[in-house]
Amino acid sequence: MNRLVVVIPARIGSTRLPRKPLIRLAGKPLIWWVVKRAKLFTDNVLVATDSVEVARVAKEAGARAAMTPSELPSGTDRVYRAVKGIECRFVINLQGDEPLVTPEHLKAVLKGLEAGANFSTVATPFRSAEEVKDPSKVKVVTDSSGFALYFSRSPIPYTRDGEIEPGNYLKHLGIYGYTKEALEKFVNWPVGRLEGLEKLEQLRILENGERIKVELVEKELHGVDTPRDVEKVNKILEKELADGL
């Protein structure tokens, strides 16, 4: 049995960035970078995709590829479909648009699972009040043991007195870990009321009475969702190449 599989869901269709997994950054397709970063942590990397082109690039980067139907409702469903027939203990869901992920992010997710959690993820303190107010940046609050109390697009906790201090807020970074059994339960639960309102898939876990361990990391992620992100991440990768990193 495999102890861990890192699965990268990479659907070719995207409304904001057409053919996003194949967008070139510093001379290589986006998905190539994500695979290479994941392989710094483990050799057991699997790309779940609906595209033969994406599968080919994934294999060139050193990952295995699993073809999954285009009509699957979410990336998590794509991850589950890819590992359904694989014997493994833990699964990490690494989004296919995170070319700057580090082994530290993935190690932190695995840490939560190894400590006994069925679900785990990572977060980092916010750096600016503007980001705290941005609904595209998801906030998470935790209990004293580091388990999530709630995730929201709104600034939580609410600061009643004074201005927002960014360091009092945690930014959720969208990397998830599950035991394989927990992942199977997740995809069979119906969409919850809170999940439907916030459009945050992880709330389904909390609505079903499960807990999510939130591990803290120092380094932020820079996902690729917009043309501006493409420009920003391209510059970061080109600088890393120039610096020999």
NORPE-V51673 format. One record per residue. N is the residue number from 1. RES is the residue in one small letter. D_FIRST is the distance of its C-alpha to the first C-alpha in whole Angstrom. Layout:
{{N;RES;D_FIRST} {N;RES;D_FIRST}}
This chain:
{{1;m;0} {2;n;4} {3;r;6} {4;l;9} {5;v;11} {6;v;14} {7;v;16} {8;i;20} {9;p;22} {10;a;25} {11;r;27} {12;i;30} {13;g;33} {14;s;34} {15;t;38} {16;r;39} {17;l;37} {18;p;37} {19;r;34} {20;k;33} {21;p;30} {22;l;32} {23;i;35} {24;r;36} {25;l;35} {26;a;37} {27;g;37} {28;k;33} {29;p;31} {30;l;30} {31;i;27} {32;w;27} {33;w;27} {34;v;25} {35;v;22} {36;k;24} {37;r;24} {38;a;20} {39;k;19} {40;l;21} {41;f;18} {42;t;15} {43;d;15} {44;n;12} {45;v;15} {46;l;15} {47;v;19} {48;a;20} {49;t;23} {50;d;26} {51;s;28} {52;v;28} {53;e;29} {54;v;27} {55;a;24} {56;r;26} {57;v;27} {58;a;23} {59;k;22} {60;e;25} {61;a;24} {62;g;21} {63;a;18} {64;r;17} {65;a;19} {66;a;18} {67;m;22} {68;t;22} {69;p;26} {70;s;28} {71;e;30} {72;l;27} {73;p;28} {74;s;26} {75;g;24} {76;t;21} {77;d;22} {78;r;21} {79;v;18} {80;y;17} {81;r;18} {82;a;16} {83;v;12} {84;k;13} {85;g;11} {86;i;8} {87;e;5} {88;c;5} {89;r;8} {90;f;10} {91;v;12} {92;i;16} {93;n;18} {94;l;21} {95;q;24} {96;g;25} {97;d;28} {98;e;28} {99;p;28} {100;l;29} {101;v;26} {102;t;25} {103;p;22} {104;e;24} {105;h;24} {106;l;20} {107;k;20} {108;a;22} {109;v;20} {110;l;17} {111;k;19} {112;g;20} {113;l;17} {114;e;16} {115;a;19} {116;g;18} {117;a;20} {118;n;18} {119;f;20} {120;s;21} {121;t;23} {122;v;26} {123;a;30} {124;t;32} {125;p;36} {126;f;39} {127;r;41} {128;s;44} {129;a;46} {130;e;46} {131;e;42} {132;v;42} {133;k;44} {134;d;42} {135;p;40} {136;s;38} {137;k;37} {138;v;35} {139;k;36} {140;v;33} {141;v;35} {142;t;33} {143;d;34} {144;s;34} {145;s;31} {146;g;29} {147;f;28} {148;a;30} {149;l;33} {150;y;34} {151;f;33} {152;s;36} {153;r;38} {154;s;41} {155;p;42} {156;i;40} {157;p;42} {158;y;45} {159;t;48} {160;r;51} {161;d;53} {162;g;53} {163;e;51} {164;i;48} {165;e;46} {166;p;43} {167;g;41} {168;n;41} {169;y;39} {170;l;35} {171;k;34} {172;h;31} {173;l;29} {174;g;26} {175;i;23} {176;y;21} {177;g;17} {178;y;16} {179;t;13} {180;k;12} {181;e;14} {182;a;17} {183;l;17} {184;e;17} {185;k;20} {186;f;22} {187;v;22} {188;n;23} {189;w;26} {190;p;29} {191;v;31} {192;g;33} {193;r;36} {194;l;36} {195;e;33} {196;g;36} {197;l;39} {198;e;37} {199;k;35} {200;l;32} {201;e;28} {202;q;27} {203;l;30} {204;r;28} {205;i;26} {206;l;29} {207;e;31} {208;n;28} {209;g;29} {210;e;25} {211;r;26} {212;i;24} {213;k;24} {214;v;26} {215;e;26} {216;l;29} {217;v;29} {218;e;32} {219;k;32} {220;e;32} {221;l;31} {222;h;33} {223;g;32} {224;v;34} {225;d;35} {226;t;39} {227;p;41} {228;r;42} {229;d;38} {230;v;38} {231;e;41} {232;k;40} {233;v;36} {234;n;38} {235;k;40} {236;i;38} {237;l;35} {238;e;39} {239;k;40} {240;e;36} {241;l;37} {242;a;40} {243;d;39} {244;g;37} {245;l;34}}
